[in-house]
Amino acid sequence: MASQNPSASPALPALPPASSGSEHHIALVSLNVSTIEEIIEYIISARHSGSDSIVSFHWQANQVDDLFEQLEARLLEVDERKIRRVEYDYESETVYLDITGESEFHYQVQAGLRDYLRNSLAKLLVATDDTEIRRLIRRATEQGSVPVEYENKLYKQADSEPRQYVERKVRQYIDLSDGKIRLAVVVDLQYSDVKKGWISLLAADDSDSIRHWVQHSDLFHDDDLVQPVGQVDFYLSDFVGLAGVPAAFCRPSTAEVAAGVSRKPQIILPYERLAAIFRVARSIHDPAKFDVEDGDEEENPYECLAQELIERERRMAEMKRRIAEKERHIAEKERRMAEEERRVAEMEQRVAERERRVAEELAEFERRMAERRLQAE
């Protein structure tokens, strides 16, 4: 039994109204369900009615993995697209399913930010000679909107949704991951008019095991205003954690900032570049209405160099491996030669010992013969 509610076939709640073109509203609908089929029935009805909603319901924690697998398999059977995002609150044993469709605008902003950070890491990789720092940089891999899971405390996916849900979620990222998640970035987009955008950063603070807003709802673009001046700073520790990362590559804690400690960030995202990502995204979202400005579509001159560097290091590592193998063969030959020389020396020693004994025996024989000749005379 997956649910604690014993009632069979409960009535499903009324569907929320379909979203209008001028206002993007996502309803949170609480379901009283106990079977997979009841969940599937609601998802299909909601999608066919055109309503945008996030559904929630109670489900036991030890049944969650099976639930998500069965939902995905069942949706595939009925020719429905999979659920875009799933979450589970272990404290209340509540499942959240986002069954809305994702806008092209939100996806393209997310993709643009992802590409900028990936390209910036590639640039950092090329510019760094320290092999340990390069190893740490390679640990920062992009994985898309995969579930963030941690020790039966956290099961969530980062994606586009209303601000109140996002800010609640990013606080849980920091609070429930025991310091494994160091930074959460929130990009808040005005969806109906697509004219404004805000940026927020929530960081873990190693000094007192709490979180703090580095930036909160900072306006990075508004079509009706002069382009805001500002930037978002990223440190290597934001991507790979604190373990093994030199202090120069770590985000300063609140205590360090209060003490006047400052460090140069490894990646800087100017608001102008974030605004360019915004404009490119909305032009893809609605090309008939929006256009891009000169310089918005930035090329990455470092990606090929980074790949070449990685390939060069791979070849160097292979060369070093072959050299080490040859040195091992040479050492083995030298060991065998030394062993052979030892055997020859032992043989020569045995021959010399035998010759000494023969010489002694011959001398003894000659001494006895000489004694006999004296006696005979």
ROMARTOR-318655 format. One record per atom (N, C-alpha, C): x, y, z. Coordinates in steps of 0.2 Angstrom, whole numbers, plus 2048, in hexadecimal, padded with zeros to 3 digits. Last residue first. Layout:
residues N
XYZ/...
END
This chain:
residues 377
A427267FC/A497277FC/A4D725802/A35725800/A387207FC/A407207FB/A33731807/A3372A80B/A36725807/A3373A7FC/A3873A802/A38734806/A287357F6/A2E7357F2/A347357F7/A1E7387FF/A1F7317FD/A267307FA/A1E7467FF/A20742805/A2173B804/A197487F2/A2074B7F4/A227477FA/A0D7447F3/A117417EE/A187427F0/A0774D7FC/A087467FE/A0D7427F9/A087597F4/A0C7587FB/A0D7517FD/A007567EA/A077577E8/A0B7567EF/9F47557F1/9F674F7ED/9FD7507EC/9F37637F5/9F375D7FA/9F67577F7/9F27697E8/9F776A7ED/9F87657F2/9E57637E4/9EC7627E1/9F27637E5/9DD7697EE/9DE7627EE/9E47607EA/9DE7767EB/9E07747F2/9E276C7F2/9D97777DE/9E07797DF/9E37767E6/9CC7737E1/9D176F7DD/9D87707DE/9C877E7E9/9C97777EC/9CD7727E7/9C97887DF/9CD7887E5/9CE7817E8/9C07847D6/9C77847D4/9CB7847DA/9B47857DE/9B677E7DB/9BE77E7D9/9B47937E0/9B578F7E5/9B77887E3/9B37977D2/9B97997D6/9BA7947DC/9A67927D0/9AC78F7CC/9B27917D0/99F7997D9/99F7927DA/9A578F7D6/9A17A67D4/9A37A57DB/9A479D7DC/99B7A47C8/9A27A67C8/9A57A47CF/98E7A37CD/99179D7C9/99879E7C9/98C7AF7D2/98B7A97D7/98F7A37D3/98D7B77C7/9927B87CC/9927B27D1/9827B27C0/9887B17BD/98E7B27C2/9787B67C9/9787AF7C7/97F7AE7C5/9797C47C7/97A7C17CE/97B7BA7CD/9767C67BA/97D7C77BC/97F7C47C3/9697C27BB/96D7BE7B7/9757BF7B9/9647CD7C3/9637C67C5/9687C17C1/9677D77BA/96B7D77C1/96A7D07C4/95F7D47B0/9667D47AE/96A7D47B5/9527D57B6/9547CF7B4/95C7CE7B3/9537E37B9/9527DE7BF/9557D77BC/9537E87AC/9597E97B0/9597E47B6/9467E47A8/94C7E17A5/9537E27A9/93F7EC7B1/93E7E47B1/9447E17AE/9427F87AD/9447F67B4/9447EF7B4/93D7F87A0/9447F87A1/9467F67A8/92F7F67A3/9337F17A0/93A7F17A0/92E8037AA/92D7FC7AE/9307F67AA/93080B79F/93580B7A5/9348057A9/925808798/92C806795/93180679B/91B80D7A0/91B80579F/92280379C/91E81A7A1/91E8167A7/91F80F7A6/91B81D793/92281E796/92381A79C/90E81A793/91281678F/919817792/90982479C/90881D79E/90D81879A/90D82F795/91082E79C/90F82779E/90482E78A/90C82E789/90F82C790/8F882F791/8FA82978D/90182878C/8FA83C795/8F983779A/8FA830797/8FA843789/90084378D/90083E793/8ED840784/8F383D781/8F983D785/8E684778E/8E584078D/8EB83D78A/8EB85478B/8EC851792/8EB849791/8E585577F/8EC85677F/8EF852786/8D8855782/8DB85077D/8E284F77E/8D786078A/8D585A78C/8D8854788/8DA86A780/8DE869786/8DD862789/8D0868777/8D7867775/8DB86677B/8C586C77F/8C586577C/8CC86377A/8C987A781/8C9875786/8C986E784/8C987E774/8CF87E777/8CF87977D/8BB87D771/8C087976E/8C6878771/8B788777B/8B488077B/8B987B778/8BA894779/8BF89077E/8BD88877E/8B289C772/8B989B76F/8BD896774/8A289C770/8A789A775/8AD898772/8988AA76B/89B8A476A/8A08A276F/8898B2770/8908B1771/8938AA76F/87D8BB76B/87F8B476A/8868B376A/87E8C976D/87A8C4772/87C8BD771/8848D0764/8888CE769/8848C976E/8768DA760/87C8D875E/8818D6764/8678D2767/86B8D8766/8728D6763/8588CA761/85E8CA765/8628D0763/8468CC762/84C8CB75E/8528CB763/8358C7762/83B8C9766/8418C7761/82A8C275B/8298C875F/8308CB761/82E8B7754/82A8BC750/82A8C3754/8348AF75D/8388B2758/8358B8754/8328AA76C/82D8AE767/8318B2762/83D8A2770/8368A1773/8318A476E/8488A876A/8468A1768/83F8A076A/8478B4771/8478B476A/8458AD767/8498B077E/8428B277C/8418B3775/8578AD77E/8518A877F/84B8AA77D/85D8B977A/85D8B3776/8588AE777/85A8C0786/8578C2780/8588BC77A/8618B8790/8598BA791/8578BB78A/86E8BA78C/86B8B378C/8638B378C/86F8C878E/86F8C5787/86C8BE787/86E8C879C/8698CB798/8698C9791/87A8C279F/8748BF7A1/86E8C179D/8828CC79A/8828C5797/87C8C1798/87F8D67A3/87E8D779C/87E8D1798/8838D17AF/87C8D27AE/87A8D37A6/8918C57AD/88E8CC7AE/8868CC7AC/8978B97B6/8928BA7B1/88F8C17B2/8A78B27B9/8A38B87BA/89D8B87B4/8B08A67C1/8AB8A87BC/8A78AE7BE/8B88A77CD/8BB8A47C7/8B68A57C0/8BA8B67D6/8B68B17D4/8B98AE7CD/8C68BA7E2/8C48BB7DB/8C08B57D9/8C08BE7F3/8C48B97EE/8C28BB7E7/8C28C5802/8BF8C57FC/8C48C17F7/8BF8C9813/8C28C580E/8BF8C5808/8BA8D181D/8BD8D4818/8C18D0813/8B28CB826/8B98CC828/8BD8CF823/8A68C981F/8A68CE824/8AD8CF827/8AB8BE817/8AA8C5814/8A98CA819/8AD8B4820/8B38B781D/8B18BE81A/89F8B3824/8A48B5829/8AB8B8826/89A8AE818/8988B581B/89D8B7820/8A88A780E/8A28A7812/8A08AE815/8AD8A87FD/8AD8AA804/8A78AA808/8AE8997F3/8AA89F7F4/8AB8A27FB/8BF8947EE/8B98937F2/8B589A7F3/8CB8957E8/8C68937E4/8BF8927E7/8D48987F3/8D389D7ED/8CD89C7E9/8D488C7FA/8D08927FC/8CF8977F7/8D287D7EF/8D68837F3/8D28887F5/8C986F7F3/8C98757EF/8CD87A7F2/8C68647FA/8CC8647F6/8CD86A7F2/8B68677FC/8BB8627FD/8C08637F8/8AB8707F8/8B18737FC/8B786E7FC/8A386F7E8/8A486E7EF/8AA8717F2/8A38717DA/8A586B7DC/8A686A7E4/89C87E7D8/89B8787D4/89D8727D7/8A18877E2/89A8877E0/8988807DC/8AF8867E1/8AB8827E6/8A48827E5/8B188F7D7/8B28887D5/8AE8847DB/8A589C7D7/8AB8997D9/8AB8927D7/89E8AA7CF/89E8A37D0/8A58A17D2/8938B97CF/89A8B67D0/8998AE7D2/88B8C37C4/88A8BD7C9/8918BA7C9/8898D57C4/88C8CE7C2/88A8C97C7/8848E57BD/8858E07C2/8888DA7C0/8788F17B8/87F8EF7B8/8808EA7BE/86A8F07AD/86D8F07B4/8748EE7B3/8668FA79F/8698F37A1/86C8F47A8/8599057A2/8609047A0/8628FD7A3/8488FD79F/84D9017A3/8549007A0/8408F5799/83E8FC799/84390079D/8458E8799/8448EC793/8438F3793/8508E37A5/8498E67A4/8498EA79E/85A8D87AE/8588DB7A8/8518DE7A8/85D8D57BB/8638D57B6/8618D87AF/8598D97CB/8578DA7C4/85D8DA7C0/85B8CD7D8/85E8D37D4/85C8D37CD/8568C37E1/8518C77DC/8558CD7DA/8648C47EA/85D8C27EA/8598C67E6/8748BD7ED/8708C27E9/8698BF7E9/8778B57F7/87C8B97F5/8798BF7F1/86E8B0805/86D8B27FE/8738B77FC/8748A180E/8728A980D/8728AB806/87389481A/873896813/87289E813/87F88C825/87888F823/87989181C/88B88982C/886883829/87F886828/89489282E/88F891834/88988C831/89D892824/89F89482B/89A892830/89888E818/89B88981C/89D88B823/889891811/88E894815/89289081A/88288F801/88388C808/88989080B/87889C7F9/87F8997FA/87F895801/86E8A17EC/86E89F7F3/87489A7F4/86B8AE7E1/8708A97E3/86F8A87EA/8618B47D4/8628B37DB/8678AE7DC/85B8C07C8/8608BB7CA/8608BA7D1/84E8C47BD/8518C57C3/8568BF7C4/8478CD7AE/84A8C77B1/84E8C97B8/83B8D27A2/83F8D37A8/8428CC7AB/8338CF798/8368D5797/83B8D679D/8288C6795/82F8C4794/8338CA793/81B8C6799/81D8CB794/8248CA792/81A8BA7A0/8148BC79B/8178C1796/8258B87A8/8248B37A2/81E8B679D/8348BD7AE/82D8C07AD/82A8BC7A7/83D8B27B7/83C8B57B1/8348B77B1/84B8AF7C1/8448B17C1/8428B57BB/8568A37C5/8558A87C0/84D8A97BF/86089E7D2/85989F7D0/8598A57CB/86C8927D7/86B8987D3/8638997D1/87488D7E5/86E88C7E1/86D8937DD/8838857EB/88088B7E9/87A8897E4/8878797F1/88A87F7F4/8868857F1/8828697F7/88086E7F2/8828757F5/888864802/88A8617FC/8888667F6/88386880E/88886B80C/88B869805/87885F810/87E85F815/884862812/86C861809/87285D806/87885D80A/86286980F/86286180F/86785D80C/86587680D/864874814/86486C814/8668787FF/86C87A803/86B87680A/85A8737FA/8608717F7/8668727FC/85187B801/852874803/858871800/8538877FA/855887801/855880804/84E8837EE/8558857EF/8578857F6/8408827F1/84487C7EF/84C87E7F0/83C88F7F4/83B88A7F9/8408847F8/83F8957E8/8428977EE/8428927F3/83588E7E0/83D88D7DE/84188F7E5/8298917E5/82B88A7E5/8338897E4/82989F7E2/82889C7E9/82A8957EA/82A8A07D4/8308A27D8/82F89F7DF/8258917CA/8248987CD/8298997D3/8328897C0/82B8897C3/82B8907C7/83E8807B7/83A8867B7/8338857BB/8498767C2/8458777BB/84187E7BC/8508697CA/8508707C9/84D8717C2/84885D7D4/84B85F7CE/84B8667CD/84B8537E3/8488587DF/84B8597D8/84C84C7F1/84B84A7EB/84784F7E7/85484A801/85384F7FB/85284B7F5/85684080A/85484780C/85184B807/85B834807/854834809/85283B80C/868839801/867835807/86083680B/8648437F5/8698427FA/86683F800/8628487E4/8608437E9/8668437EE/85B8507D7/8608527DC/85E84D7E2/85884A7C7/85684B7CE/85C84C7D2/85E8557B9/85E84F7BD/85B8507C4/85E85F7AE/85985F7B4/8598587B7/87085E7AB/8698607A9/8658607AF/87D85D7AE/8798577AD/8728587AC/88E8617AC/8878637AB/88385D7AA/89B8607B9/89885E7B2/8908607B2/8A88637C0/8A28677BF/89F8657B9/8B485C7BF/8AE8597C3/8A885C7C3/8BC8647B8/8B985E7B5/8B485B7B9/8C186B7C3/8BD86E7BE/8B98697BA/8CA8627C9/8C48657CC/8BF8687C8/8D48617BF/8D085B7C1/8CA85D7C5/8D986E7BF/8D586B7B9/8D18657BB/8DE86E7CC/8D98737CB/8D58707C4/8E98657CA/8E38637CF/8DD8687CE/8F186B7C0/8ED8657BF/8E88637C3/8F187C7BC/8F28777C2/8ED8717C0/8EF8847B2/8F58807B1/8F587A7B7/8E188B7AA/8E48897B0/8E98837AF/8DA88F79F/8DF8947A2/8E38917A8/8D288479C/8D8886797/8DD88A79A/8C98857A6/8CD87F7A5/8D38807A1/8C38917A4/8C78907AA/8CC88A7A9/8BC88D798/8C1893798/8C689279E/8B388479E/8B8882799/8BE887798/8AC88C7A6/8B08877A9/8B58847A4/8A689379C/8AA8977A1/8AF8927A4/89E889796/8A388C792/8A8890797/8958877A1/89988179E/89F88479A/88F8937A3/8938917A8/89888B7A5/889894796/88D89A798/89289779E/880889796/88688A791/88B88F793/87788D7A1/87B8877A1/88188779C/87289879B/8768997A1/87A8937A2/86B892790/87089778F/875898795/862889797/867887792/86D88C791/85A89379D/85E88E7A1/86388B79D/855899792/85989D797/85D89879B/84E88F78C/854892789/85889678D/84488B795/849886794/84F88A791/83C897795/84089579B/84589079A/838897788/83C89D78B/84089A791/83188C786/83788C782/83B892785/829885795/82A88A790/83088A78C/824875799/82987A79A/82987F794/81487079F/81887079A/81D87679B/8118687AF/81086D7AA/81586C7A4/81285F7B9/80F85C7B3/80E8627AD/81B85B7C6/81A8617C1/81885E7BB/8178547D5/8188537CE/8168597CA/81C8507E5/81A8567E0/81C8547D9/8188477F3/81B8477EC/81884D7E9/81C846804/8188497FF/81C8497F8/821844811/81F83F80D/81B841807/82684E819/81E84E819/81C848814/83484B817/83184D81E/82984C81E/83684980A/83784480E/834845815/82F84E7FC/830851802/83084B807/83484D7EB/8318497F1/83384C7F7/8308507DA/8338527E0/83084E7E6/8328517C8/83084E7CE/8338507D4/82E8577B8/8328587BE/82F8557C4/8278537AD/82D8577AC/8318577B2/8228427A9/8218487AE/82884C7AE/82183D798/82383C79F/8228437A3/81383D78D/81A83F78F/81B83F796/80982F78A/80A83578D/81183778E/806822786/808826781/80882E784/80481878F/7FE81C78D/7FF822788/811814792/80C80F78F/80681378C/81681F798/81981D791/81481878E/8108207A4/80F82579F/811823798/8158147A9/80E8147A8/80C81A7A3/8238177AB/8218127A7/81A8127A5/8218227B4/8258237AE/82381E7A9/81B81C7BF/8188217BB/81B8227B5/8258137C3/81E8107C0/81B8167BC/82F81B7C7/8308167C2/82A8147BF/8298227D2/82B8267CC/82C8217C6/8268177DA/82081B7D8/82381E7D1/8328127DE/82E80D7DA/8288127D7/83781C7E6/83A81A7E0/8368167DB/82D81C7F0/82D8227EC/8318207E5/82B8147FB/8278127F4/8298177EF/830819806/833813804/8308107FD/827824809/82E825806/83181F803/817824803/81C822807/823822804/80E8337FE/81182C7FC/81682A801/80283F7FB/80683B800/8088357FD/80484B7EE/8008467F1/8058427F6/8028587E2/8058567E7/8018507EB/8058607D2/80185C7D6/8058597DC/80586F7CA/80986A7CD/8058667D2/7FE8737B9/7FE8727C1/80486E7C3/7F587B7AD/7FC87A7AF/7FB8797B7/7E98747A1/7EB8777A8/7F28767AA/7E486D796/7E9873795/7EB87679B/7DE861797/7DA867798/7DE86E797/7E8858795/7E3859790/7DF85F790/7EE8597A2/7F185B79B/7ED85C796/7E48557AA/7E785B7AB/7EA85E7A4/7E28477A6/7DD84C7A6/7DF8537A6/7EF8427A8/7EC8427A2/7E78477A1/7F08447B6/7F58477B2/7F28477AB/7E583C7BB/7E58437BC/7EA8467B7/7E982F7B7/7E38327B5/7E28397B5/7F582D7BE/7F582D7B7/7EF8317B4/7EF82C7CB/7F48327CA/7F48337C2/7E88217CA/7E48277CC/7E982D7CA/7F28177C7/7ED8197C2/7E981F7C4/7F98167D3/7FC8197CD/7F781B7C8/7EF81A7E2/7F18167DD/7F58197D7/7EA8237EA/7EE81E7ED/7F08197E8/7E78357ED/7E882F7E9/7EB82A7ED/7E38447EE/7E283E7F2/7E18387EE/7ED8527E9/7E984C7E7/7E88477ED/7EE8637E7/7EF85D7EC/7EA8587EA/7F686E7DC/7F08697DD/7F18647E2/7FA87D7D8/7FC8777DC/7F68747DF/7FB8857C8/7F78837CE/7FB87D7D2/8038927C0/80388A7C2/8008897C8/80089D7B4/7FF89B7BB/7FF8947BB/8048AA7AA/8068A47AB/8058A27B3/7FA8B47A1/7FC8B37A8/7FE8AC7A9/7F68B5794/7F98BB797/7FC8BA79E/7F08A9790/7F68AB78D/7F98B1790/7EB89F79E/7EA8A4799/7F08A6796/7EA88E7A2/7EE8947A2/7EC89879D/7DB8867A8/7E08877A3/7E488D7A4/7D88847BA/7D68877B3/7DC8877AF/7DA8737C1/7DB87B7C1/7D987E7BA/7CD8677C3/7D38697BF/7D48717C0/7C88607D3/7C78647CC/7CD8677C9/7CF8517D9/7CD8587D9/7CC85B7D2/7C78417D8/7CD8457D6/7CB84C7D7/7C18367E5/7C083B7DF/7C68407DE/7CA8277E8/7C782D7EA/7C68327E4/7CB8187E8/7C981C7E3/7C68237E5/7C98157FA/7CB8127F3/7C88177EE/7D281A808/7CC81A804/7CE8187FD/7DD81A811/7DA81380F/7D481480A/7EC82180F/7E582380F/7E281C80D/7FA81F80E/7F781D815/7EF81E814/8008177FF/7FD81C803/7FA81A809/80480A7FB/8088107FA/8068167FE/8047FA800/800800800/804806800/
END
